[in-house]
Structures are given as C-alpha cells and as structure tokens.
Amino acid sequence: MSTPGSATELDQLILPAIPPVHVRSGQIPALQVTDRLQRGTSIVGRFETSGLAGFKVSAQGRSLRVLVSLSTDDRSLSGGDAGKTDLVGLQPRLVQVRSQGRLRQCLLLRGRRAHGQVAFDLTAEEIPDDGLICVEVLDIMEGDGVCEEAREAVSGHVMPDGVAGLRLDKVVFEEPPTVDFDPDTLDGLRCEASSLISAGGVANRNRQGARVLRSGMFVVNPVLKDTFGSSGRVTFRLGTKAEPASLIPATWRRVNSELRWMRHATRKLLGMAAPPVERVISVRDGDVELPEQRTDGNITELMLPSPTSSPFLVVMGQCLGALPTLESAATH
C-alpha cells in the first residue's frame, strides 16, 4: 500500500554515482534521463541529433568538475558525407556543451577519428537536491545564449546538425583539484588536449607539437580555476605550414602544388608568413574588439583575455596557400 506521490515497495532503488566516478557505459542506473541519445555498452551512447544525458550524482553539497569526452567515427557520418573518402570534403562540426541550462564550452571536431574533451565546474548551488546533472550537446545553430554574429561567421563553414552521430564516450565527475600545477607554456596539441582550445579534435592525446588549424578557426574555451590560463591573459603564437600536395585536389595538384609550396617557402624566407587573425567573437556576446596582435617574422602573437563565461571563436584570415598553425600558448 502506498500514499499518492510516494514510492512503493516495487520501485527500484536508484543508487547515485559517487564521485570520483568515470561513466563509460550507458547501462548504469545512474544514467536516468536520455533525450535523443542511444545508450551504449562500451560507450555512454550515441546522439541521434542534439540531445542530453541526465546523471544522478551524489554531490553531497560539494562542487564538482565534469569532463565530457566526445568523438566521431565512420558511423558518425551523415548520409551526405558517407561517400566521401577524403578529409578535405568533410566540414567540421561545431557543437555546444551545456549543463544545468548554461553554455559551458564549445567543441570543434573534424574528420573520422576526432576526439575532444570539454571540462567545466559546477558549484554546489547548481546541483539540485536530487543530484540530477544534465549534460546537453547542441549544434551551434540551436538553442539560446549564442549570438547571431557567431552563427553567421560559421554558417556554411561547419556541418549542419553537427551533433548527429556523435559518440558520448565518457563522462567524469570528480572534485575540483585544490591546485593544478600547470606549466607556463603549452604547445598547440596540448592546448587542445587540455580543452583550453578546440580546433578539430585530437586522435592521439599523447602527441606534442604545433596544431594545424585546417578549419581556419579555433575555439578558446573558458578556463577553469587554478588551471592553465586562469591568471587572466593568454598569448597564442600562430604560424603557418605549407599545405601538403596530397591534400590538394587532383585538378590543382598537378599544376599548382609545387608553386604553392615555393610561394610559401619564399614568404617564410622573407619573414612574411605570419598568419592574420580576422575576427574574435564571443560566442555569447558577439564581436570582441580585435585584441592586440604582434608579428615577429613568421609568427603572429595574439593576446587574449582568458574567457571566463563564454567561449571565444577566433577566425583566421587568408594564408595564401598555406595552413595556419597554433604553435603554443603562454599564460601570464
């Protein structure tokens, strides 16, 4: 016998996930809510389109750090892209990761084996008494809290319905570390592995070196307390790289590949190959007054305030047949 609104003896007891916990399967009871997410066994699940996952977590009045890992594979391709065999023809995906109704970070994924991670902190006040933490993944064109300038800047340059087919590989809930002892400088690939920037995803998180910005843009995400970039300003060192002939379409490769390489080599020899930055846009608030940028030979140094509440979208200018690269970032 039960009273209206109360549990019965037949109700299953749902045990919350107790931090620190790494959720790698969609079959655990703590995953209580799904919307347009097909649960998996070796992964949390796969999104049909923009959707969410809701987890019951025992926060016990504490703040939590949440790490969300997303990736693409052959099953992530939409019908219009399934027949493409080259990465040149694939547009990148630009998605928002939101939680408890707020935009936290953005993720840019490009190619068939792209892996990306976002990280954000939830205060104790943001976690309800029932412990339900929602992780929502939306295409950049959907939802509120994204300005029209950002959407216009990427329109036609990113894949429509960028969440469709994305894998939700893992979600981690843990207490924020007291202090993160990070170096003063990170190379381009480690900037992406740390979720400070997102430029297409990394296939191997252990690689180091410059990050090629094949999409002509990258995202600078809000920094976490006591982590790299939280001191207030970050300087990004941007360079260029000659485009490999194998990535130039065949009709151009025979005629222009060597010419393009020689043009770029000449510009580097003359110290004129520094890439331009065209725009910096706050995803929430619109165009940011173009920050200070200095050129030193073939390097552009872009100085940005560390974003705290909204990701920045950095749009590169034309690089005359070369690809822009992120060489490193330094915090001050």
One Martini backbone bead per residue (centre of mass of N, CA, C, O) as a GRO file, in nm:
protein
  332
    1MET     BB    1   0.098   0.034   0.020
    2SER     BB    2   0.025   0.376  -0.097
    3THR     BB    3   0.080   0.700  -0.130
    4PRO     BB    4   0.047   0.972  -0.294
    5GLY     BB    5   0.378   1.030  -0.425
    6SER     BB    6   0.497   0.766  -0.334
    7ALA     BB    7   0.673   0.503  -0.278
    8THR     BB    8   0.723   0.167  -0.348
    9GLU     BB    9   0.826  -0.162  -0.315
   10LEU     BB   10   0.865  -0.181  -0.643
   11ASP     BB   11   1.068   0.025  -0.649
   12GLN     BB   12   1.362   0.115  -0.774
   13LEU     BB   13   1.676   0.160  -0.654
   14ILE     BB   14   1.869   0.449  -0.711
   15LEU     BB   15   2.202   0.475  -0.745
   16PRO     BB   16   2.433   0.694  -0.715
   17ALA     BB   17   2.699   0.855  -0.818
   18ILE     BB   18   3.032   0.846  -0.677
   19PRO     BB   19   3.265   1.052  -0.625
   20PRO     BB   20   3.481   0.935  -0.818
   21VAL     BB   21   3.363   0.901  -1.169
   22HIS     BB   22   3.355   0.676  -1.459
   23VAL     BB   23   3.151   0.700  -1.738
   24ARG     BB   24   3.128   0.419  -1.997
   25SER     BB   25   2.811   0.361  -1.973
   26GLY     BB   26   2.452   0.330  -2.051
   27GLN     BB   27   2.372   0.092  -1.815
   28ILE     BB   28   2.352   0.268  -1.579
   29PRO     BB   29   2.137   0.386  -1.335
   30ALA     BB   30   2.245   0.690  -1.318
   31LEU     BB   31   2.122   0.695  -1.603
   32GLN     BB   32   1.805   0.851  -1.621
   33VAL     BB   33   1.840   1.049  -1.876
   34THR     BB   34   1.721   1.064  -2.221
   35ASP     BB   35   1.783   1.257  -2.535
   36ARG     BB   36   1.872   1.145  -2.828
   37LEU     BB   37   2.009   0.879  -2.687
   38GLN     BB   38   2.196   0.596  -2.751
   39ARG     BB   39   2.272   0.347  -2.574
   40GLY     BB   40   2.559   0.194  -2.445
   41THR     BB   41   2.838  -0.014  -2.340
   42SER     BB   42   3.137   0.111  -2.419
   43ILE     BB   43   2.950   0.356  -2.418
   44VAL     BB   44   2.719   0.579  -2.341
   45GLY     BB   45   2.666   0.700  -2.648
   46ARG     BB   46   2.447   0.810  -2.925
   47PHE     BB   47   2.363   1.071  -3.123
   48GLU     BB   48   2.105   1.167  -3.329
   49THR     BB   49   2.099   1.452  -3.196
   50SER     BB   50   2.025   1.685  -3.021
   51GLY     BB   51   2.099   1.633  -2.665
   52LEU     BB   52   2.076   1.426  -2.356
   53ALA     BB   53   2.219   1.365  -2.020
   54GLY     BB   54   2.115   1.219  -1.702
   55PHE     BB   55   2.266   1.234  -1.375
   56LYS     BB   56   2.302   1.064  -1.072
   57VAL     BB   57   2.461   1.255  -0.809
   58SER     BB   58   2.671   1.252  -0.518
   59ALA     BB   59   2.765   1.560  -0.393
   60GLN     BB   60   2.722   1.664  -0.096
   61GLY     BB   61   2.764   1.989  -0.133
   62ARG     BB   62   2.958   1.988  -0.376
   63SER     BB   63   3.178   2.052  -0.598
   64LEU     BB   64   3.218   1.993  -0.961
   65ARG     BB   65   3.393   1.814  -1.203
   66VAL     BB   66   3.344   1.803  -1.563
   67LEU     BB   67   3.404   1.542  -1.807
   68VAL     BB   68   3.370   1.542  -2.169
   69SER     BB   69   3.363   1.282  -2.417
   70LEU     BB   70   3.408   1.316  -2.771
   71SER     BB   71   3.330   1.154  -3.097
   72THR     BB   72   3.432   1.009  -3.408
   73ASP     BB   73   3.313   0.805  -3.682
   74ASP     BB   74   3.179   0.631  -3.938
   75ARG     BB   75   2.884   0.658  -3.796
   76SER     BB   76   2.885   0.986  -3.795
   77LEU     BB   77   2.804   1.001  -4.073
   78SER     BB   78   2.627   1.136  -4.296
   79GLY     BB   79   2.473   1.072  -4.588
   80GLY     BB   80   2.633   1.306  -4.749
   81ASP     BB   81   2.933   1.187  -4.630
   82ALA     BB   82   2.974   0.872  -4.667
   83GLY     BB   83   3.128   0.888  -4.965
   84LYS     BB   84   3.368   1.024  -4.842
   85THR     BB   85   3.739   0.992  -4.846
   86ASP     BB   86   3.811   1.284  -4.783
   87LEU     BB   87   3.885   1.544  -4.555
   88VAL     BB   88   3.828   1.798  -4.723
   89GLY     BB   89   3.503   1.742  -4.761
   90LEU     BB   90   3.485   1.779  -4.451
   91GLN     BB   91   3.307   1.925  -4.224
   92PRO     BB   92   3.295   2.063  -3.941
   93ARG     BB   93   3.209   2.051  -3.599
   94LEU     BB   94   2.987   2.267  -3.399
   95VAL     BB   95   2.953   2.251  -3.044
   96GLN     BB   96   2.760   2.242  -2.754
   97VAL     BB   97   2.818   2.246  -2.398
   98ARG     BB   98   2.577   2.178  -2.150
   99SER     BB   99   2.469   2.281  -1.808
  100GLN     BB  100   2.211   2.367  -1.626
  101GLY     BB  101   2.141   2.579  -1.883
  102ARG     BB  102   2.453   2.621  -1.959
  103LEU     BB  103   2.715   2.737  -2.122
  104ARG     BB  104   3.050   2.607  -2.128
  105GLN     BB  105   3.144   2.471  -2.410
  106CYS     BB  106   3.326   2.420  -2.713
  107LEU     BB  107   3.330   2.200  -3.013
  108LEU     BB  108   3.577   2.101  -3.257
  109LEU     BB  109   3.517   1.866  -3.525
  110ARG     BB  110   3.741   1.668  -3.747
  111GLY     BB  111   3.657   1.389  -3.889
  112ARG     BB  112   3.674   1.030  -3.811
  113ARG     BB  113   3.910   1.064  -3.554
  114ALA     BB  114   3.776   1.255  -3.337
  115HIS     BB  115   3.881   1.401  -3.023
  116GLY     BB  116   3.704   1.543  -2.736
  117GLN     BB  117   3.725   1.782  -2.455
  118VAL     BB  118   3.537   1.890  -2.178
  119ALA     BB  119   3.541   2.143  -1.906
  120PHE     BB  120   3.368   2.182  -1.584
  121ASP     BB  121   3.211   2.366  -1.325
  122LEU     BB  122   3.009   2.294  -1.035
  123THR     BB  123   2.825   2.419  -0.813
  124ALA     BB  124   2.640   2.346  -0.544
  125GLU     BB  125   2.393   2.527  -0.643
  126GLU     BB  126   2.363   2.366  -0.931
  127ILE     BB  127   2.289   2.119  -0.752
  128PRO     BB  128   2.044   1.935  -0.683
  129ASP     BB  129   1.901   1.737  -0.446
  130ASP     BB  130   1.873   1.487  -0.660
  131GLY     BB  131   2.152   1.501  -0.847
  132LEU     BB  132   2.082   1.620  -1.131
  133ILE     BB  133   2.292   1.595  -1.421
  134CYS     BB  134   2.312   1.781  -1.719
  135VAL     BB  135   2.412   1.682  -2.055
  136GLU     BB  136   2.437   1.902  -2.332
  137VAL     BB  137   2.416   1.864  -2.697
  138LEU     BB  138   2.464   2.124  -2.941
  139ASP     BB  139   2.420   2.291  -3.197
  140ILE     BB  140   2.521   2.610  -3.282
  141MET     BB  141   2.216   2.679  -3.407
  142GLU     BB  142   2.108   2.615  -3.122
  143GLY     BB  143   1.948   2.780  -2.908
  144ASP     BB  144   2.053   2.974  -2.653
  145GLY     BB  145   2.334   3.200  -2.601
  146VAL     BB  146   2.382   3.263  -2.914
  147CYS     BB  147   2.508   3.463  -3.135
  148GLU     BB  148   2.472   3.579  -3.456
  149GLU     BB  149   2.769   3.629  -3.531
  150ALA     BB  150   2.863   3.337  -3.490
  151ARG     BB  151   2.664   3.201  -3.687
  152GLU     BB  152   2.748   3.363  -3.940
  153ALA     BB  153   3.056   3.287  -3.942
  154VAL     BB  154   2.987   2.954  -3.974
  155SER     BB  155   2.817   2.962  -4.205
  156GLY     BB  156   2.912   2.702  -4.433
  157HIS     BB  157   3.172   2.583  -4.242
  158VAL     BB  158   2.971   2.385  -4.108
  159MET     BB  159   2.796   2.126  -4.002
  160PRO     BB  160   2.500   2.023  -4.010
  161ASP     BB  161   2.408   1.873  -3.746
  162GLY     BB  162   2.678   1.809  -3.552
  163VAL     BB  163   2.558   1.576  -3.350
  164ALA     BB  164   2.515   1.364  -3.546
  165GLY     BB  165   2.665   1.061  -3.431
  166LEU     BB  166   2.784   1.121  -3.176
  167ARG     BB  167   3.003   1.031  -2.926
  168LEU     BB  168   2.964   0.927  -2.584
  169ASP     BB  169   3.226   0.807  -2.405
  170LYS     BB  170   3.262   1.010  -2.144
  171VAL     BB  171   3.201   1.070  -1.784
  172VAL     BB  172   3.327   1.292  -1.533
  173PHE     BB  173   3.323   1.290  -1.169
  174GLU     BB  174   3.477   1.549  -0.964
  175GLU     BB  175   3.682   1.704  -0.771
  176PRO     BB  176   3.835   1.982  -0.753
  177PRO     BB  177   4.134   2.074  -0.751
  178THR     BB  178   4.312   2.272  -0.558
  179VAL     BB  179   4.576   2.241  -0.749
  180ASP     BB  180   4.719   2.325  -1.067
  181PHE     BB  181   5.030   2.224  -1.207
  182ASP     BB  182   5.110   2.428  -1.455
  183PRO     BB  183   5.248   2.545  -1.710
  184ASP     BB  184   5.330   2.840  -1.895
  185THR     BB  185   5.353   2.632  -2.144
  186LEU     BB  186   5.182   2.526  -2.447
  187ASP     BB  187   5.127   2.340  -2.693
  188GLY     BB  188   4.891   2.296  -2.927
  189LEU     BB  189   4.804   2.000  -2.853
  190ARG     BB  190   4.782   2.053  -2.539
  191CYS     BB  191   4.564   2.265  -2.556
  192GLU     BB  192   4.350   2.059  -2.657
  193ALA     BB  193   4.376   1.836  -2.437
  194SER     BB  194   4.285   2.061  -2.207
  195SER     BB  195   4.038   2.248  -2.348
  196LEU     BB  196   4.120   2.540  -2.421
  197ILE     BB  197   4.110   2.428  -2.709
  198SER     BB  198   3.936   2.402  -3.039
  199ALA     BB  199   4.042   2.240  -3.377
  200GLY     BB  200   3.916   1.911  -3.432
  201GLY     BB  201   4.076   1.726  -3.272
  202VAL     BB  202   4.225   1.428  -3.125
  203ALA     BB  203   4.375   1.108  -3.171
  204ASN     BB  204   4.641   1.181  -2.984
  205ARG     BB  205   4.707   1.284  -2.658
  206ASN     BB  206   5.042   1.237  -2.670
  207ARG     BB  207   5.091   1.444  -2.855
  208GLN     BB  208   5.323   1.688  -2.992
  209GLY     BB  209   5.294   2.032  -3.086
  210ALA     BB  210   5.161   2.157  -3.345
  211ARG     BB  211   4.846   2.303  -3.459
  212VAL     BB  212   4.648   2.247  -3.719
  213LEU     BB  213   4.417   2.487  -3.885
  214ARG     BB  214   4.203   2.363  -4.115
  215SER     BB  215   3.934   2.549  -4.051
  216GLY     BB  216   4.026   2.859  -3.986
  217MET     BB  217   3.968   2.787  -3.676
  218PHE     BB  218   3.907   2.856  -3.316
  219VAL     BB  219   3.860   2.765  -2.977
  220VAL     BB  220   3.818   2.947  -2.670
  221ASN     BB  221   3.791   2.841  -2.351
  222PRO     BB  222   3.693   2.839  -2.053
  223VAL     BB  223   3.855   2.861  -1.763
  224LEU     BB  224   3.985   2.710  -1.490
  225LYS     BB  225   4.050   2.699  -1.181
  226ASP     BB  226   4.386   2.660  -1.142
  227THR     BB  227   4.466   2.684  -1.447
  228PHE     BB  228   4.549   2.721  -1.747
  229GLY     BB  229   4.480   3.078  -1.788
  230SER     BB  230   4.372   3.195  -1.493
  231SER     BB  231   4.548   3.477  -1.479
  232GLY     BB  232   4.395   3.644  -1.756
  233ARG     BB  233   4.621   3.574  -1.987
  234VAL     BB  234   4.676   3.485  -2.341
  235THR     BB  235   4.936   3.372  -2.562
  236PHE     BB  236   4.931   3.320  -2.908
  237ARG     BB  237   5.118   3.120  -3.135
  238LEU     BB  238   5.127   3.184  -3.487
  239GLY     BB  239   5.145   2.998  -3.789
  240THR     BB  240   5.280   2.818  -4.077
  241LYS     BB  241   5.192   2.573  -4.342
  242ALA     BB  242   5.245   2.382  -4.592
  243GLU     BB  243   5.052   2.232  -4.818
  244PRO     BB  244   5.001   1.929  -4.896
  245ALA     BB  245   4.962   1.769  -5.194
  246SER     BB  246   4.757   1.544  -5.091
  247LEU     BB  247   4.536   1.792  -5.011
  248ILE     BB  248   4.514   1.853  -5.309
  249PRO     BB  249   4.339   1.858  -5.558
  250ALA     BB  250   4.408   1.708  -5.856
  251THR     BB  251   4.363   1.961  -6.046
  252TRP     BB  252   4.588   2.121  -5.874
  253ARG     BB  253   4.839   1.947  -5.819
  254ARG     BB  254   4.974   1.944  -6.105
  255VAL     BB  255   5.006   2.271  -6.115
  256ASN     BB  256   5.036   2.404  -5.788
  257SER     BB  257   5.197   2.267  -5.557
  258GLU     BB  258   5.487   2.380  -5.599
  259LEU     BB  259   5.411   2.678  -5.610
  260ARG     BB  260   5.294   2.698  -5.326
  261TRP     BB  261   5.544   2.608  -5.174
  262MET     BB  262   5.737   2.830  -5.283
  263ARG     BB  263   5.577   3.071  -5.183
  264HIS     BB  264   5.596   3.000  -4.884
  265ALA     BB  265   5.905   2.979  -4.864
  266THR     BB  266   5.956   3.273  -4.943
  267ARG     BB  267   5.795   3.408  -4.714
  268LYS     BB  268   5.965   3.283  -4.487
  269LEU     BB  269   6.240   3.396  -4.576
  270LEU     BB  270   6.111   3.704  -4.548
  271GLY     BB  271   5.913   3.716  -4.297
  272MET     BB  272   5.579   3.685  -4.431
  273ALA     BB  273   5.408   3.422  -4.274
  274ALA     BB  274   5.214   3.559  -4.098
  275PRO     BB  275   4.915   3.517  -3.960
  276PRO     BB  276   4.593   3.628  -3.972
  277VAL     BB  277   4.346   3.795  -3.771
  278GLU     BB  278   4.009   3.873  -3.822
  279ARG     BB  279   3.841   3.742  -3.567
  280VAL     BB  280   3.669   3.796  -3.246
  281ILE     BB  281   3.420   3.586  -3.083
  282SER     BB  282   3.165   3.584  -2.874
  283VAL     BB  283   2.931   3.346  -2.844
  284ARG     BB  284   2.741   3.537  -2.666
  285ASP     BB  285   2.830   3.870  -2.741
  286GLY     BB  286   3.028   3.888  -2.978
  287ASP     BB  287   3.227   4.108  -3.087
  288VAL     BB  288   3.560   4.164  -3.035
  289GLU     BB  289   3.791   4.361  -2.986
  290LEU     BB  290   4.070   4.352  -3.142
  291PRO     BB  291   4.329   4.222  -3.035
  292GLU     BB  292   4.638   4.203  -2.970
  293GLN     BB  293   4.887   4.195  -3.241
  294ARG     BB  294   5.195   4.035  -3.328
  295THR     BB  295   5.479   4.047  -3.543
  296ASP     BB  296   5.745   3.784  -3.584
  297GLY     BB  297   5.791   3.730  -3.873
  298ASN     BB  298   5.621   3.407  -3.881
  299ILE     BB  299   5.474   3.534  -3.623
  300THR     BB  300   5.175   3.541  -3.430
  301GLU     BB  301   5.064   3.741  -3.156
  302LEU     BB  302   4.788   3.658  -2.943
  303MET     BB  303   4.604   3.860  -2.712
  304LEU     BB  304   4.402   3.724  -2.449
  305PRO     BB  305   4.152   3.702  -2.255
  306SER     BB  306   4.037   3.502  -2.027
  307PRO     BB  307   3.781   3.310  -2.048
  308THR     BB  308   3.480   3.266  -1.826
  309SER     BB  309   3.165   3.252  -1.982
  310SER     BB  310   3.277   3.244  -2.292
  311PRO     BB  311   3.351   3.154  -2.583
  312PHE     BB  312   3.594   3.185  -2.836
  313LEU     BB  313   3.613   3.291  -3.179
  314VAL     BB  314   3.876   3.226  -3.408
  315VAL     BB  315   3.943   3.400  -3.712
  316MET     BB  316   4.109   3.343  -3.992
  317GLY     BB  317   4.293   3.442  -4.238
  318GLN     BB  318   4.448   3.447  -4.520
  319CYS     BB  319   4.744   3.221  -4.625
  320LEU     BB  320   4.838   3.169  -4.914
  321GLY     BB  321   4.834   2.828  -4.932
  322ALA     BB  322   4.832   2.799  -4.629
  323LEU     BB  323   4.849   2.684  -4.293
  324PRO     BB  324   4.748   2.736  -3.996
  325THR     BB  325   4.907   2.759  -3.665
  326LEU     BB  326   4.951   2.630  -3.334
  327GLU     BB  327   5.226   2.647  -3.138
  328SER     BB  328   5.141   2.824  -2.871
  329ALA     BB  329   5.094   2.891  -2.513
  330ALA     BB  330   5.082   3.171  -2.281
  331THR     BB  331   5.091   3.260  -1.945
  332HIS     BB  332   5.047   3.551  -1.699
   0.00000   0.00000   0.00000
